């Protein structure tokens, strides 16, 4: 553990110094048109602490080379550091083996890998795939592509007025044709935390494998893939204080071994002739070409940073921010929160009567407040609540209540401008 990690390390009886932790993020000192940045777009991408930035610089300036096969010093160091990053991700999600962790370009790439590697091999005409209304487009479109190719059918779990899955309806969808389930762990549009363990158990009683989109869960909740018993789990580094362009797919070893490769190229092979190609073992079978070496090492540094703070501490603090923000926005007439499930992560989607979300975002930006506006790549959710789009404020552990006060003030300013 380095000095930075040691200073962050907390135990179950003490809470981290959140102001000190906030100071680790240089971008939060930025001013927008002379006003302090209030960054509330963490569900789209979180910011990066100095420790991760420094690790990326150290790799690029003292360790960079392509990995595997070469015997020179830099290649051996880069190969070792890349492997260490994989092991950090294994521990972070409690995978049984490091070979069950596949580096990808992100959650979307991970889901597409499963669709091509598992779905195209095993899904047949007439088979059914269960998804939910609250899925991100990344966990809808690949399965639609597969269903159209194979002649399969997609069944959809509805959601309630509060933004929760109708679990009884989920269970009713299963029949002898059900062959795959894709579930979002935490809704990016609503913040709802879904009861995926119960849903996985039910699917497994019917012999059906389950893919979990964990892009919004991994930054906020402790993930234990063995306890969940999920078959696949996917998430991205850039939502966990890491670099863009890298993520992981966790898959049970037996399933990964049975799957066909998604991409062909270097390092995913054992041998190649024009007559036949023999594929490499996992995880290499699914990591064709030069992998995102620097980004993966930066991902590992981000995992070190978050682990040193403590995911449970992060979850608790962010829950307090969510409670405070919910209270503040509920006090403003004309503001309605979309998604009021009792179990949420720190995401608030809201609308203001008579004002388009893009106009809301534009005015808030003039005060340095960054929120996300639009359908959040979750158009079925918008259709369910009969809104074209929402404004979304999403919080991280480096946010503070005074920034929520600024958001509330900014919303009142928006109302004055347009109403």
C-alpha positions in Angstrom: 0.0 0.0 0.0 1.5 3.4 -1.0 1.3 6.6 1.0 -1.8 7.9 -0.8 -3.6 4.6 -0.1 -2.5 4.6 3.5 -3.8 8.1 4.0 -7.2 7.0 2.6 -7.5 3.7 4.4 -10.4 3.6 6.7 -11.8 0.9 8.9 -15.4 0.0 9.9 -15.3 2.4 12.8 -14.2 5.5 11.1 -15.4 7.6 8.1 -13.1 9.0 5.5 -12.3 12.7 5.4 -14.4 13.5 2.3 -13.1 17.1 1.9 -9.5 15.7 1.9 -10.6 13.1 -0.7 -12.2 15.7 -2.8 -8.9 17.5 -3.0 -7.5 14.4 -4.8 -9.5 15.4 -7.9 -7.7 18.3 -9.7 -10.5 18.9 -12.2 -12.9 19.8 -9.4 -10.9 23.1 -9.0 -12.0 24.1 -12.5 -14.1 27.2 -13.0 -16.7 27.5 -15.7 -17.1 31.2 -16.9 -15.6 32.2 -13.5 -17.9 30.0 -11.5 -16.9 26.8 -9.6 -17.5 23.6 -11.4 -20.4 21.6 -9.9 -19.9 18.2 -11.5 -23.1 16.2 -11.2 -22.7 13.9 -14.3 -21.0 11.0 -12.6 -23.4 8.3 -14.0 -22.0 9.2 -17.4 -18.4 9.3 -16.4 -16.7 9.9 -13.0 -13.6 12.1 -12.6 -10.1 10.8 -12.1 -8.0 11.3 -8.9 -4.4 12.4 -9.0 -3.2 9.0 -7.9 -4.6 7.4 -11.1 -3.3 10.2 -13.3 0.1 9.8 -11.8 0.0 6.0 -12.4 -0.8 6.5 -16.0 2.1 9.0 -16.4 4.5 6.6 -14.6 3.5 3.8 -17.0 3.9 5.9 -20.1 7.2 7.4 -19.0 8.9 4.4 -17.4 7.1 1.1 -18.3 5.5 1.4 -21.7 5.9 -1.5 -24.2 3.7 -4.0 -25.9 3.0 -7.1 -23.8 3.6 -10.8 -24.1 6.1 -12.7 -26.2 9.0 -10.2 -26.0 11.9 -10.9 -23.6 13.2 -7.3 -23.2 12.9 -5.4 -19.9 10.1 -3.0 -20.7 7.9 -5.7 -22.3 8.3 -7.9 -19.2 7.4 -5.0 -16.9 4.4 -4.0 -18.9 3.2 -7.6 -19.1 3.5 -8.0 -15.3 1.7 -4.8 -14.6 -1.1 -5.7 -17.0 -1.5 -9.0 -15.3 -1.5 -7.3 -11.8 -4.3 -5.1 -13.0 -6.3 -8.2 -14.0 -5.7 -9.7 -10.5 -6.9 -6.4 -8.9 -10.2 -6.6 -10.8 -10.5 -10.3 -9.9 -10.3 -9.4 -6.2 -12.6 -6.4 -6.6 -15.5 -8.6 -7.8 -14.4 -11.7 -6.0 -14.1 -13.8 -9.1 -12.8 -17.4 -8.5 -9.9 -17.1 -11.0 -8.1 -14.2 -12.7 -8.7 -15.9 -16.1 -12.4 -15.2 -15.6 -11.7 -11.5 -16.1 -11.6 -10.4 -19.7 -10.4 -6.9 -20.6 -12.7 -5.1 -23.1 -13.2 -1.6 -24.3 -16.1 -1.1 -21.8 -19.5 -2.4 -20.8 -20.9 -2.2 -24.3 -18.0 -4.2 -25.7 -18.4 -6.8 -23.0 -22.1 -7.2 -23.7 -21.5 -7.5 -27.4 -18.8 -10.1 -26.7 -21.4 -12.3 -24.8 -23.9 -11.8 -27.6 -21.4 -12.9 -30.3 -19.5 -15.5 -28.3 -22.4 -17.1 -26.4 -25.6 -15.9 -28.1 -24.7 -16.6 -31.7 -23.5 -20.1 -30.7 -26.4 -21.2 -28.5 -29.5 -19.1 -29.3 -31.7 -20.7 -32.0 -34.9 -19.9 -33.9 -37.9 -19.8 -31.5 -35.7 -19.2 -28.4 -36.6 -16.4 -26.0 -34.4 -13.8 -24.4 -35.6 -11.9 -21.3 -34.6 -8.3 -20.8 -36.2 -5.5 -18.7 -37.8 -2.2 -19.6 -35.0 -0.3 -17.8 -32.1 -1.7 -19.8 -29.5 0.7 -21.3 -29.5 0.5 -25.1 -26.3 -1.4 -24.9 -28.1 -4.3 -23.3 -31.0 -4.1 -25.8 -29.6 -3.5 -29.3 -27.2 -6.4 -29.4 -29.9 -8.8 -28.4 -32.3 -7.4 -31.0 -29.6 -7.9 -33.6 -29.2 -11.5 -32.4 -33.0 -12.1 -32.3 -33.4 -10.8 -35.9 -30.5 -13.0 -37.1 -31.7 -16.1 -35.4 -35.4 -15.8 -35.4 -35.5 -15.5 -31.6 -37.9 -13.5 -29.5 -37.3 -10.8 -26.8 -39.6 -10.8 -23.8 -39.6 -7.7 -21.6 -40.1 -7.2 -17.8 -42.3 -4.2 -17.0 -41.6 -1.6 -14.3 -43.8 0.1 -11.8 -44.7 3.7 -11.4 -41.9 4.1 -8.8 -39.4 2.6 -11.2 -39.0 -0.9 -9.8 -39.1 -4.1 -11.8 -42.2 -6.2 -11.5 -40.6 -9.4 -10.3 -43.7 -11.5 -10.4 -44.1 -10.6 -14.1 -40.4 -11.5 -14.6 -41.0 -15.0 -13.2 -44.1 -15.4 -15.4 -42.0 -14.9 -18.6 -40.1 -18.1 -18.1 -41.0 -21.2 -20.2 -39.2 -24.0 -22.0 -38.1 -21.5 -24.8 -36.3 -19.2 -22.4 -32.6 -19.4 -23.1 -31.0 -16.2 -21.8 -31.6 -13.3 -19.4 -30.0 -9.8 -19.5 -30.4 -7.6 -16.4 -29.3 -4.2 -15.4 -28.0 -4.1 -11.8 -28.7 -0.4 -11.3 -30.7 1.7 -13.7 -28.7 4.6 -15.2 -31.9 6.6 -15.8 -33.6 6.0 -12.5 -31.0 4.9 -10.0 -33.1 1.8 -9.0 -31.1 -1.1 -7.5 -32.6 -4.3 -8.8 -32.9 -7.5 -6.8 -30.6 -9.4 -9.1 -29.6 -12.1 -6.7 -33.2 -13.2 -6.4 -33.7 -13.0 -10.2 -30.5 -14.9 -10.9 -31.6 -17.7 -8.6 -34.9 -17.9 -10.3 -33.4 -18.0 -13.8 -30.9 -20.7 -12.7 -33.8 -22.9 -11.4 -34.9 -22.9 -15.0 -31.3 -23.6 -16.3 -31.0 -20.1 -17.9 -27.7 -18.1 -17.8 -27.8 -14.5 -16.7 -25.7 -11.5 -17.9 -25.6 -8.5 -15.5 -24.9 -5.0 -16.8 -23.1 -3.6 -13.8 -21.9 -0.3 -15.3 -23.9 1.8 -12.7 -23.5 -0.6 -9.8 -19.8 -1.2 -9.6 -19.0 2.4 -8.7 -21.4 2.4 -5.8 -21.9 -1.1 -4.4 -19.7 -4.0 -3.3 -19.8 -6.6 -6.1 -19.3 -10.3 -5.3 -19.9 -12.4 -8.4 -19.6 -15.7 -6.6 -22.2 -14.7 -4.1 -24.5 -13.4 -6.9 -23.7 -16.6 -8.9 -24.2 -14.6 -12.1 -22.9 -16.1 -15.3 -21.6 -12.8 -16.7 -21.0 -9.4 -15.2 -19.8 -6.3 -17.1 -18.7 -2.8 -16.2 -16.4 0.1 -17.3 -13.4 1.9 -15.8 -14.5 5.4 -16.6 -17.4 5.2 -14.1 -15.0 4.1 -11.4 -12.5 7.0 -11.4 -10.5 5.3 -14.1 -9.6 5.9 -17.8 -12.0 5.7 -20.7 -11.7 2.9 -23.3 -11.4 -0.1 -20.9 -13.8 -2.3 -19.0 -14.2 -5.9 -18.0 -16.3 -8.9 -18.7 -16.5 -11.4 -15.9 -17.6 -14.8 -17.0 -17.7 -18.2 -15.4 -14.7 -20.1 -16.7 -16.7 -23.0 -18.1 -18.9 -20.7 -20.1 -16.0 -18.7 -21.4 -14.3 -21.8 -22.5 -17.3 -23.0 -24.4 -17.8 -19.7 -26.2 -16.6 -18.8 -29.7 -14.2 -15.8 -30.0 -15.7 -12.5 -30.8 -12.7 -11.0 -32.6 -9.8 -12.7 -34.4 -6.2 -11.5 -34.5 -3.0 -11.6 -32.5 -2.6 -13.2 -29.1 -6.0 -14.9 -29.2 -4.5 -17.9 -31.0 -2.4 -20.9 -30.0 -1.4 -21.6 -33.6 -2.4 -20.5 -37.1 -2.1 -22.1 -40.5 -4.1 -21.5 -43.6 -5.8 -24.9 -42.9 -6.7 -24.3 -39.2 -6.5 -21.9 -36.3 -6.3 -23.2 -32.7 -7.5 -20.7 -30.2 -5.7 -19.6 -27.1 -6.9 -20.3 -23.5 -9.0 -17.8 -21.6 -8.8 -14.9 -21.0 -6.5 -14.5 -24.1 -9.0 -16.1 -26.4 -11.2 -12.9 -26.1 -8.4 -10.3 -26.1 -7.4 -10.1 -29.8 -4.7 -7.6 -30.7 -2.9 -5.2 -28.5 -5.1 -4.7 -25.4 -5.7 -1.3 -23.7 -2.5 -1.8 -21.6 -2.1 1.7 -20.2 -5.9 2.0 -19.5 -6.0 -1.4 -17.8 -3.1 -0.4 -15.5 -4.9 2.9 -14.8 -8.1 0.8 -14.1 -6.1 -1.2 -11.5 -4.9 2.1 -9.9 -8.5 3.3 -9.7 -9.5 0.0 -8.0 -6.7 0.5 -5.5 -7.9 4.0 -4.8 -11.6 3.1 -4.3 -10.7 0.0 -2.2 -8.6 2.1 0.1 -11.5 4.4 0.7 -13.9 1.5 1.2 -16.9 0.8 -1.1 -19.1 0.5 2.0 -18.1 4.0 3.1 -18.7 5.3 -0.4 -22.1 3.8 -0.6 -23.1 5.2 2.8 -21.9 8.7 2.0 -23.5 8.8 -1.4 -26.8 7.6 0.1 -26.7 10.6 2.4 -26.2 12.8 -0.7 -29.1 11.2 -2.4 -31.4 11.7 0.6 -30.4 15.3 0.8 -30.9 16.0 -2.9 -34.3 14.2 -2.9 -35.4 16.4 0.0 -34.2 19.6 -1.7 -35.8 18.9 -5.1 -39.1 17.7 -3.5 -39.3 21.2 -1.9 -39.3 23.0 -5.2 -42.8 23.4 -6.8 -43.1 22.2 -10.3 -40.2 19.7 -10.0 -41.0 16.0 -10.3 -38.5 13.2 -9.7 -38.7 10.3 -12.1 -37.9 7.1 -10.3 -38.7 6.9 -6.6 -37.8 3.4 -5.7 -36.8 2.9 -2.1 -33.5 1.2 -3.0 -31.5 3.6 -5.2 -28.0 4.7 -5.9 -27.2 8.4 -6.0 -29.1 9.3 -9.2 -32.0 11.7 -9.5 -33.8 12.1 -12.8 -36.2 15.0 -12.8 -38.4 17.2 -14.9 -39.6 20.7 -14.5 -43.1 21.4 -15.6 -43.2 23.4 -18.8 -39.4 23.4 -19.5 -37.5 21.1 -21.8 -34.6 19.2 -20.2 -32.1 20.6 -22.7 -33.1 24.1 -21.7 -32.6 23.2 -18.0 -29.1 21.9 -18.7 -28.2 25.0 -20.7 -29.1 27.4 -17.9 -27.5 25.2 -15.2 -24.3 25.2 -17.3 -24.2 28.9 -17.1 -23.8 28.6 -13.4 -21.1 25.9 -13.8 -23.5 23.0 -12.9 -23.0 19.9 -15.1 -26.0 17.6 -15.4 -27.0 15.1 -18.1 -30.0 15.8 -20.2 -31.8 13.5 -22.7 -33.1 10.0 -22.8 -29.9 8.6 -21.2 -29.7 5.7 -23.7 -32.8 4.4 -22.0 -35.7 5.3 -24.3 -38.0 2.5 -23.1 -37.8 4.1 -19.7 -38.8 7.5 -21.0 -41.7 5.9 -22.9 -42.8 4.1 -19.7 -43.0 7.4 -17.9 -44.4 9.3 -20.9 -41.6 11.9 -21.0 -39.3 12.6 -23.9 -36.3 13.1 -21.7 -35.2 14.1 -18.2 -32.4 16.0 -16.5 -30.2 13.8 -14.4 -28.1 14.7 -11.5 -25.8 11.9 -10.4 -23.5 12.1 -7.4 -20.1 10.6 -6.4 -18.3 10.5 -3.1 -16.4 13.7 -4.0 -19.6 15.7 -4.2 -20.8 17.7 -1.2 -24.2 19.0 0.0 -23.3 22.6 -0.9 -23.2 21.5 -4.5 -26.7 20.1 -4.1 -27.8 23.5 -2.7 -26.3 25.0 -5.9 -28.3 22.7 -8.0 -31.5 23.6 -6.2 -30.7 27.3 -6.6 -30.0 26.7 -10.3 -33.3 25.0 -10.8 -35.1 28.0 -9.3 -33.2 30.2 -11.7 -34.3 28.1 -14.6 -37.9 28.5 -13.5 -37.5 32.2 -13.3 -36.0 32.4 -16.8 -38.7 30.2 -18.5 -41.7 30.6 -16.3 
